[in-house]
Amino acid sequence: AQKVTQAQTEISVVEKEDVTLDCVYETRDTTYYLFWYKQPPSGELVFLIRRNSFDEQNEISGRYSWNFQKSTSSFNFTITASQVVDSAVYFCALSEAGYSTLTFGKGTMLLVSP
Amino acid sequence: ETGVTQTPRHLVMGMTNKKSLKCEQHLGHNAMYWYKQSAKKPLELMFVYSLEERVENNSVPSRFSPECPNSSHLFLHLHTLQPEDSALYLCASSQRRGQGTVNTEAFFGQGTRLTVV
């Protein structure tokens, strides 16, 4: 069975601080996909990134970066120089190859104060 | 319109009412999903429709009845709900491919906030 664990329930930072959101996953599949979604107060889940299990290259997109480490089954997400607009709930998710159904973690609520 | 749209955004219903949630996707995807998001619980997959056929039902009570008349529309019919069914119901769509191929990401609507009184 698949499982995604986001141990941090809530994180509070002050604007311009860097923050890392942790994600640990479990799966028996050799091919799988990892995702991060952002859920602002409006409710919609906004897709941020998808990684497949064969690509362990870290990725950077503006202030966002992702660190995928297969050896520790982790897919952590770092926001550099956080901003108030980054305040949201962030979800890490996992899916098997060929199927788009997602197993979500419980989410981490990020509060960025001015 | 683009993306995935859900109506209504908010719904309050009594336990004896019958109501329906609607989802429409404008992305040309072939799969649609219903997820339930309750307070302090992970997002739970309820139903999956692929090419208008239900391919997954995650032990959802029969008081929830999905309908997918075409690849762009998905409904969730509700009847005799319980207060514990109060939650945010999210619809999503994706391009579902075969085994061993690239998995595309799912795009979500803004959800319907349901309150059962």
Interface residues (C-beta under 8 A of the other chain):
Chain A: V4 T31 Y33 F35 Y37 S42 G43 E44 L45 V46 F47 R50 N52 F91 S95 E96 A97 G98 Y99 S100 T101 L102 T103 F104 G105 K106 G107
Chain B: A31 Y33 K40 K41 P42 L43 L45 V48 E56 L88 L90 A92 S94 Q95 R96 R97 G98 Q99 G100 T101 V102 N103 T104 E105 A106 F107 F108 G109 Q110 G111 R113
